[in-house]
Amino acid sequence: MKKTLKLITTATLLLLIVTAFSPQSGYKLTGKIKGIDTGLIYLSHNVGDKEIKDSTVITNGSFAFSGTVPEVKIYVLKIKGGKQQKNFFLENKEISITGDKDSLFNAKVIGSPETDTYFGFYNGPWKVITAKAGQIYRRLDSANQKGKVTLSPAQRKPFDDEFKALDILNQNAIKAYVEAHASSVAVAAIVEDRFINYPYPEQAAAMYALFSPAVKASFYGRAISESLALTNKTAPGKLAPDFVMNDVDGKPLKLSALRGKYVLIDFWASWCGPCRKENPNVVAAYKKYNDKGFEILGVSLDSKKEAWLKAINDDHLTWKHVSDLKGWANTAAALYGVKSVPASFLLDKDGKVVAKDLRGEELNNALANLFKD
């Protein structure tokens, strides 16, 4: 009798263990949307540049999707013809979403721990950061009359100091959140948002080191790792990747053809406000050092040639320019891991990277050191 009981107990225990560690066979996503009785609703995500979309019919305001996801990722829920969408993490769990068609972005998600973690950051620590940033920007707008008045270095310094302090607060807030949720895929998505897409590669690398092995292996963990590897290819001292792209006349221009000069590869676009504001400083640097062996290669992320050429003319950018007119899909930008513009890489005469993202006085000081007598 005791032997039989032991066998049953052991079998039951094994069943419990298998059940506990077996993954959910798939997901079941159900939802209720106020303000709409019937219609079509889409569930989508991106694989590279391609959107993968599924759809189902809304009946009496309710809908349901089911299936299996190979890994946890951000998916998008959107009603056909609607302007709102809801981003959330789709996991192989039972998940419910309730909301209003006119404020779908604010819909409530139940059953997705990763979604809770992700929005826990943006509805918590990040709100504190953005609130403080808003206060600084409002005072800065008042001081410079919304850009109409140029502040002196002394007038600008208090604001710069506040932004530096805010940047440290931001980094500390993200680090604390990552440490508290190191086993959550959501924190990898947050780090990609805040430190890869802007970018801050040193901070991204520090946060990546805190991730659990499973998070490092996740979709967002891999993306961070790949981005950091790409960034390392253009680290100071590395030979800048060579590329060929057409100039304003449609003729191919090779980066390595500029060897023998100090070269600033300047990634920009006509639609980029910060780029256009920085252009006068770059123009001044070019006029001062071009005769001494300084060259600039402007790489535009424009998609329309007319806008690109007009900006070159309007801003008096008299150096060499290239573009494949593919916008953010620019092949040189992808090669250099450019996630935002303006972005720049200063190369020495042998084509090796000297520094990255030099602007304002930083660019002027770097060039002064290179061309000092």
N, C-alpha and C positions, 0 to 999 in steps of 0.2 A: 504493500500500500504506500509506504514511504517512497519506494523507488519510482512508482508511477507518478506520484505527486511531484517528485523532483523533476521527472522528464517533462511533465506538463508545464511546470514553472519555468524550466530552461527554455522550452519552445516559445512560451509566451514572452519571455524576456528577449529572445532573439527577434521575435516579431516586432516588439516595441522598439528595439534598437534599429532594425531595418527601416521601420516606419519613420522614426525620428530623423534618420539621416538620408532618406530618399527624397530627392527633389520633387517639388510639385510638378505634376505631369504637364501642366500648362496654366494659362491664365483664363480667368473669366471676368470680363469687364462689363459692368452694368451701369446704367446711368439714367437720371431723370432730369430733364431740362424744362424749366418753366418758360412759358411764353411761346411755346411751339408745340403743336399737336402732331403734325406729320412733316416729313422731310427726309433729307439724306444727311448723314453725318460721316465724316472721314476720320480715320485713325492713320497717322502717317509718321514716318521717320526717314532720315537721310542715310544713305550709304555713299560716302564720298559726295559727289555733286548730284547724285540721283535720288529723287524722292520716291520712296516706296509707300504706296497708299492702299488702304483697305476701306471699305464703306459698308454701311448697313442702313436700314430704314428706321426712322423714328416713328413709333406708333404710340399715340396718346402721350407723347412727351417722353417715352421711354425707349431705350436702345440697349443692345447687347453685342459684344464682340467676344470671341473665344479663339484660342490658339496657343502656340508655344513660342516664346522668345528665347534665342540661344544665349543671350546675355542681357543684363539690365542696361537700359538706355533711356534717354529722354524721348518720349513720343509726343505727338501733337494731336489734339482733338479739335475738330473744326466743323461747324455746320455749313452745309452748302449754301452759298449766297450770303453767309454771315461775315462780319468783320472781326469778330472776337475769336480767340483760340485759347485753349488750355494746354500748357506744357506740364508734363508729369512723367515720373519714371514708371515704365511698364515692367512689372515683375510677374513671374509665374505664380500668381496668387489670385485670390478672389478680391477684386477691387471695385469699389463703387464711386461714382462721381455724381454729385448733385449741384445744380447751379441754374442760372438764368441765361437765356440766349443773348441778352444785351450786355451781360457782364460775365461771359464764359471764362475769361481769364481768372476770375475770382472764385471759380467753382471749388467745392470742397471735395477732397480726395480721401477716401477711407480704405485702408488695407494695403497701403504702399509705404513701408517704413522709409525707403529711400527718398520718396517724395517729401515725407515729413522732415527728414534731415535737411534736404536741400532748401526748402522754403523756411525751415527753422532758422537758417542763417540769414536769408534775405529779408525775413520779417523781424529779425532780431538784431544781431550785431551790425549788419549792413545798414539798417535804417539809422542807427546812431551815427555811423560814418557819413552817410549822405546828408543827414540833417546838419552836421557840423560843416560839411563842405558847402552846403547851400548858404549858410550864414556868412562864410568867408567870401563867397562869390558875390553875394548881395552887397557886402561892404566894399568890395573891390569895384563893382559896377558903379557904386555911388561915388567912390573916390576918383575914378577915371571917366565919370559921366558916360558910362556904357561904351567905353572905347574912344570917346571923342578927345580925351586928354591923355597925353603920354606922361606917365609918372616918372619922376626921377628915380635913380637907383635907391636913394635913401627913403623915398616915399614907398617904393615897391617892396623893400626888404621886409618890413613887418608881415606883409601878406605872404611872401615867399617862405618866411620862417614858420608861419602858421600851416602852410601847405606841407612843409617838410614834417612838422610834428603830426599832422593828420595822416601822412603817409606811413609813419611809424606806427601810429594807432591802428591803421588799417592792417598792416602786416601782422601786428601782434594779435589782432582780433581773429584773423584767418588762421594763424598758427594755433591759437587756443582752441578754435573750433575743430581744426583737423586733429589735434591731439585728443580731443574728447570723442571724436567719431572716426578714428583711424581705420576702422574696419568697414566703413560705409563707402560705397561707390560714389555716393552723392558728393562727398568732399573732394573727390578727384575732379568731378565736373565743376565744382566751385573754384578749385585751383586753376583749372583750364580757363574758366571765365575771367578770373581776376589777374592771373600771373602769366598766362601763355598768350591770350588774345590781345594783350595790351602793349608790349610784353615786359615781364620782369623775370628773366630766366634764372637768375640767382635765387630769387625767392621761390620760384617754382621747383627748383632742384632741392631746396631745403625742405619744402613741404612733401615732395615725392618720397624723400627718405623716411618720412614718418608713416607712410601708408603701410597697411598690412600686405602680405604677399598677394592675397586675393585681389585687393584693390589695385595694386601695381599691374596685375594681369588683366584688369577690366578694360573695357573699351576706352574709358577716359584716362586710365593709367597708362595704357599703351600710347595714346595720343600725346600725352605729356612727355613720355620717354622718347618718342620719335621726334618731337619738337625740340627737346633738349639736345638730342644727337645732331639735329640739323643746325642748331645754334652753335654747337661746338665746332662745326665745320668752318664757321666764319669767326672764330675766336681770334683775338689779337695774336699775331705771329703766324697764323695759318695762311696758306696761299688761297686767295679769293677764288671761288669757282668761276670758271670762264663761261661766257655765253655770247651768242650772236643774236642781234635783233635789228630790225630795220629802223633807219633814221627818218627824219621828217620828209626826206625825198624818196623814201622807199628803198634805200640802198642798205645792205647789211653792214653792220658795224660790230666788230669783235672787241670785247673788253681788253683782251691781251694785246691788242694793237696799240694800246695806250701806255704800254710798259716804257719805263724810262722817265716817267713823270709821276708826281704825287697825284692820285686820282680820288675824287670824292664821288662815289656812286650814290646818287640822290634819288630815292624812291619818293614819288609825289603824285599829285593828280590835280587837274584844274578845279575839281569840285571840293578839294580838301582845304578848308579854311585855315587851319594851322600851317599848312604847307605854304599857302599864299602869303601869310603873315611873316613867315620865316624867309621868304624869297629875297626881300631887300637886304638882309644880312648876308645871304649867300652871294648876291650880286656884288656887294661891297668887297667880300673876301676874294671873289674871282678877279675883280679889277685890280686889287692890290697885289695878288700873287701869281696871276696867270703868266706874266712875262718871266717869272722866276722858276717856272716849271710846274705850275699847278693847273690841273685840268679837272673838269666836272663832267660826269656822264649822267644826265637826267634820265631816269627810267619812269615813264608815266604809266599809271594804272587807269588811264582813261579808256573808254570804249568808243568814243566819238572823236575822229581826227580833227574836226573843225574846232571843237572846244579845246582840245589839246594845243593846237597851233595858236589859237587866240590867246590862251593863257601865257604861252611862251612870249608872244609879241607884247601883250599888255604888261607883263612883269619884267620885260627887257632881259630875258634869260638868253644870253648870247653864246652859251656853251653848247656842247654836243648833246643831242637828245635822241632817245630811242623809245619805241613802244610797239607791242604786238596788238594793241587795241583790244585786249581781252579783259579789261577791268581787273577785278580781284583774281582772275585766273591767269594773270601775267606770269609767264614761265620763269622769268628772272626772279620775281618776287617769291615764287614757290621754291626756287633753288636756294634763295637766301633766307627762307623762313620768315619773310616779312608778313606780319599779321596786322599792322597798322601803319599809317603814313601821317606825318613824314617819318622816314627811316633813312639812315645813311651809313655808309661804310667808307672810311678813309684808308686808302691803300698807299704803300710806299712804292718806290720806283721798281721794285721787283714783283709787284702785284700782291704783296702780303698785307693782311689787315693790320692797321696801326691802332684804330679806334672805331667805335660804333656810336651812332646817334649823337653826333656833336652838333649843338645848336647854339646860337647867340655867341656869348663870350667864350664858351667852351671851344667852338670852332676857331674863333679868332686866336685864342691862346695856343691851340694845337698847331695852327699854321705858323704862328710867330716863332714857335720853338723849332719847327722844321726848317724854316727859311732864315733863321737868325744868322747874322754875319759871323 
